[in-house]
Amino acid sequence: MGYQRANRISEEIKKLVSTMIMNELKDPRISTLTSVVEVDVTRDLRYANIFISVYGSEKERDNTLTALKSASGFIRKEIGRKLKLRYTPEPIFNMDTSIEKGIYMSSLINKVSKKETLDEKEDK
C-alpha cells in the first residue's frame, strides 16, 4: 500500500525533470534528444534514480549525463520547490539503454526475415 505514494511521486518527478530538461536547463552539453524514461524513488523518499535516454553518439550521451549530474543540485532544489515533501529526493542520473537495445533487436529481426525471404526465393 505504501508503494502507491512512491509511484505517484516518481511520476511527478518524471514530469518535472522532463520539463526542466526541455525548458529550464541551458547547458549546451545536454542533447536536445534527451528523454526521461523512468524514475524510481526509494521507499524512504530520500533518493530518486532517474533513468534517461539520449539519442545520439556515445560522446553526446556522456556529455549529457555529466551535465545532468552537475545540475543535480539545481534539479533537487526545483523538485523541492514544486513538490511539497518533508524530504526532497536526491536525484541520481543513470543511462538507460533499453531503447538502443530495442532498435538493435529490431534490426536483427529484420536481417533474419530478409535472409529468410531471400532463401525462399532461391528455393523456388
N, C-alpha and C positions, 0 to 999 in steps of 0.2 A: 504494500500500500504506500509506503514512503517513497517508492521509486517514481511514482507519478509526478510528484513535485520536482524531482530532479530532472525528469524528462521534459516537463514544461519549461523549466529554467534553461535546459540545454537548447531547446528550440528558440527561446527568446534570445539567448546569447548568439546563436547561429544567425538570426536575423540582424542583430545589432552589428556583429563583426562583418557580415557581408556588406551591410550598408556603409560601414566605416571604410572598408577596403575600396569600395567603389567611389565614395564621395569625399571622405574626410582625410584619408592618409595621402599625403602629397609626395611621398618618397618615390623618386624616379626608378629605384631598383625593383619596385613592386610591379609585376607584369599586369597588363590590362586584362589578361585572360586567366585571372585567379578566381577560384570559387571555393567556398566553404562547403565541404562535403558532409561533415558530421561533427557534432560537438558532444563529448561525453563529460558530464560533470560527476565528480566523485560524490559518494553518499553524504559526506560531511560538508559538501559545497565549498571546499577550500581550493580545489583545482579544476580547471576546465581544459580537457585535452581537445584541441581544435585541429581537425584534420582538413588540410587544404589540398587542392589540386591545381596545378599550373600547366596550362597547355603551352608547350614551347620546348626549347632546348634545355639541356641539363644545367647550363650556366644560368639561364633565366630562373629555373627552379631554385637553385642555390641562392641567387641574389634575392629572390622574393622571400624565401624562408629566413634569410639573415635580416632583411629589412623588417619583417613582421616580428621577429624576436627582439629586435632593438626597439620597436614601437610597442612592446607588450605593456610597458608602464602606462603609456597613454591610453591604450585599449582597456586596461584594467580600470583606470580612472573613469573612462566614459561608461563602461559597464556599471560601475558603482553609482554613477550619477543617474543613469537611466533606469536601473533596476534597484528597487529598494529592498536590499538584503542586509542581514546582520553582518555577514562576511562576504566580501567581493571575491569571487574565484580568481585565482592566479591563472592567466592564460598560458598554456603550453602548446606551442605550434608543432605539428607533425606533418610530414608529407604523406599524402595518400596517393598510392599508385594504382588504385583499382581501375580507374578509367583507362590508363595506359595498358594495363593487363587485359582489359576487355577488348580494346582495339587490336591488340596483338593476337588474342584468341580468335577474334573475328577474321583477321587476315589469314590465320592458319586454316580456318574452316573454309574460307573462300578458295585458298590454294588447293585444298584437298578436293573440293567439289569441282573445280576446274579440271584437275587432273583426272577425276573420275569421268567427267564428260568427254575428255579427250580420249581416254581409254575405251569408252563405249563407242565412240566414232571410229576408232581404229579396228574394233572387233567387227564392225558391220562391213 
